[in-house]
């Protein structure tokens, strides 16, 4: 369905999200590795152009691109790294300072978060995506956490969505609460918001 009626958009998003997650899970280990390395290299180049001291990424979940090695490199270069943590439903995320040796515990949805709650404010937020469109709108997992968080942050950080090219859609049918990413990085390149 290309243009669902407005009342059908939530169902369309659920169905599209499920289909894209299924496709991502089917990537061969070799394809996943090659694409992930390409994404990591492009992201590394992009981050060199953004003078930010604190960068938040994410803990890999459900066949997402694993950026923990890149986060180690960022820390070695003097940056502070953080991971998002769910505080409660429909509330902004917290960003907790993270190092590879940090003690972790199971957070919301079983995703590990640092046990020590050292809250920081990132200047760059790197968010995983399930889908994305030509306007750099990101289709996430459906909780709205990143949109809620970004709308509350002042000043707003630079935003980078990370995903595979198979996640590209004509549109995610953005709603008023959706916030486009400044950049989307896939194995095919860096997509800047026009």
C-alpha positions in Angstrom: 0.0 0.0 0.0 1.7 3.2 -1.2 -0.5 5.9 0.3 -2.5 4.6 3.3 -5.3 6.8 4.6 -4.2 8.7 7.7 -6.1 6.4 10.0 -4.2 3.4 8.4 -0.7 4.9 8.9 -0.1 3.2 12.3 -1.1 -0.2 10.9 1.0 0.4 7.8 4.0 1.3 10.0 3.6 -1.9 12.1 3.4 -4.0 8.9 6.3 -2.3 7.2 8.4 -2.4 10.4 7.8 -6.2 10.7 8.7 -6.7 7.0 11.9 -4.7 7.2 13.0 -6.4 10.5 12.4 -9.7 8.8 14.5 -8.7 5.8 17.3 -7.5 8.0 17.4 -10.8 10.0 17.7 -12.6 6.6 21.0 -10.8 5.7 23.8 -13.3 5.4 26.6 -12.9 7.9 29.0 -12.0 5.1 26.6 -9.3 3.7 25.9 -8.0 7.2 29.7 -7.7 8.0 30.6 -6.0 4.7 27.7 -3.5 4.9 28.5 -2.8 8.6 32.1 -2.1 7.8 31.2 0.2 5.0 28.7 2.0 7.3 31.3 2.3 10.1 33.8 3.8 7.7 31.4 6.4 6.4 30.2 7.2 9.9 33.8 7.7 11.0 34.4 10.1 8.2 31.2 12.0 8.9 32.0 12.3 12.6 35.4 13.9 11.8 33.4 16.8 10.4 31.3 17.3 13.5 33.1 18.9 16.4 31.3 17.2 19.3 32.7 16.2 22.6 29.9 13.8 23.6 28.5 11.2 21.2 25.7 8.8 21.9 25.3 5.6 19.9 23.4 2.5 20.9 23.8 -1.1 22.0 23.3 -3.4 18.9 20.0 -5.2 19.0 18.1 -7.3 16.4 20.8 -7.5 13.7 21.6 -3.7 13.9 25.0 -2.4 12.9 27.4 -2.8 15.9 29.2 0.5 16.6 30.9 -0.5 19.8 34.3 -0.7 18.2 33.9 2.8 16.7 32.8 4.1 20.1 36.1 2.7 21.5 38.0 4.7 18.8 36.0 7.8 19.6 36.9 7.5 23.3 40.6 6.9 22.4 40.4 10.2 20.5 39.2 12.1 23.5 35.4 12.0 23.1 32.9 10.8 25.7 30.5 8.1 24.6 27.0 7.4 25.8 24.1 4.9 25.4 20.4 5.8 25.5 18.3 4.4 28.3 14.6 4.3 28.6 13.3 6.0 31.7 9.6 5.2 31.2 7.1 4.9 28.3 6.4 8.2 26.4 9.3 10.0 28.2 12.6 11.3 26.9 15.5 8.9 27.0 18.5 9.5 29.3 22.0 9.2 27.9 24.3 7.3 30.2 28.1 7.6 29.9 29.5 4.4 28.6 32.9 2.7 28.2 33.6 -0.8 27.0 34.6 -1.9 30.5 31.4 -0.5 32.1 29.3 -2.9 34.2 26.0 -3.3 32.4 22.5 -4.5 33.3 19.4 -5.3 31.4 17.4 -2.2 30.5 14.0 -1.8 28.7 13.4 -4.5 26.1 16.4 -6.5 27.4 18.9 -4.0 25.9 22.0 -3.6 28.1 22.6 -0.2 29.7 25.3 1.0 32.1 24.7 0.1 35.7 26.1 3.4 36.9 23.7 6.2 36.1 26.1 9.0 34.9 23.8 11.1 32.7 25.4 13.2 30.0 24.0 15.4 27.2 25.2 14.4 23.8 26.0 16.8 21.0 25.6 14.0 18.5 22.9 11.3 18.7 23.4 8.2 16.5 20.1 6.3 16.3 19.4 2.9 14.8 16.6 2.7 12.3 14.3 0.1 10.9 13.4 2.2 7.8 14.0 5.6 6.4 12.8 7.8 3.5 14.1 10.5 1.2 13.3 13.2 3.7 15.6 11.5 6.3 12.6 10.6 8.4 13.4 7.5 10.5 11.1 4.6 11.1 12.1 3.1 14.5 10.7 0.4 16.7 7.4 2.2 17.4 8.0 3.6 20.9 8.7 7.1 19.7 11.5 7.5 22.2 14.0 9.2 19.9 11.4 11.7 18.5 10.2 12.5 22.1 13.8 12.9 23.2 14.9 15.1 20.3 11.9 17.4 20.6 12.8 18.0 24.2 16.5 18.6 23.8 17.8 22.2 23.7 20.0 22.8 21.9 19.1 20.0 19.6 22.0 17.6 18.9 23.1 16.6 15.4 21.3 13.4 14.5 22.5 10.4 12.5 20.4 7.5 11.6 22.1 4.1 11.0 20.8 1.3 8.9 21.1 -0.9 5.9 20.1 0.3 2.4 17.4 -2.4 2.3 15.6 -0.1 4.8 15.0 2.6 2.3 11.3 3.5 1.7 9.6 6.1 -0.5 8.1 7.5 2.6 7.5 6.6 6.2 4.3 8.8 6.1 5.8 11.2 8.7 3.5 12.6 11.3 3.8 15.9 13.1 5.8 14.4 15.9 8.4 12.7 13.6 11.7 14.5 13.5 14.0 14.0 10.5 17.6 13.0 11.0 20.3 15.4 9.8 22.1 12.4 8.2 21.3 8.8 7.4 24.2 6.5 6.9 23.9 3.2 5.0 26.4 1.1 3.1 25.5 3.0 0.0 26.5 6.4 1.4 25.7 9.4 3.6 22.2 10.9 2.9 22.1 14.5 4.1 18.8 16.2 4.8 18.1 18.7 2.0 
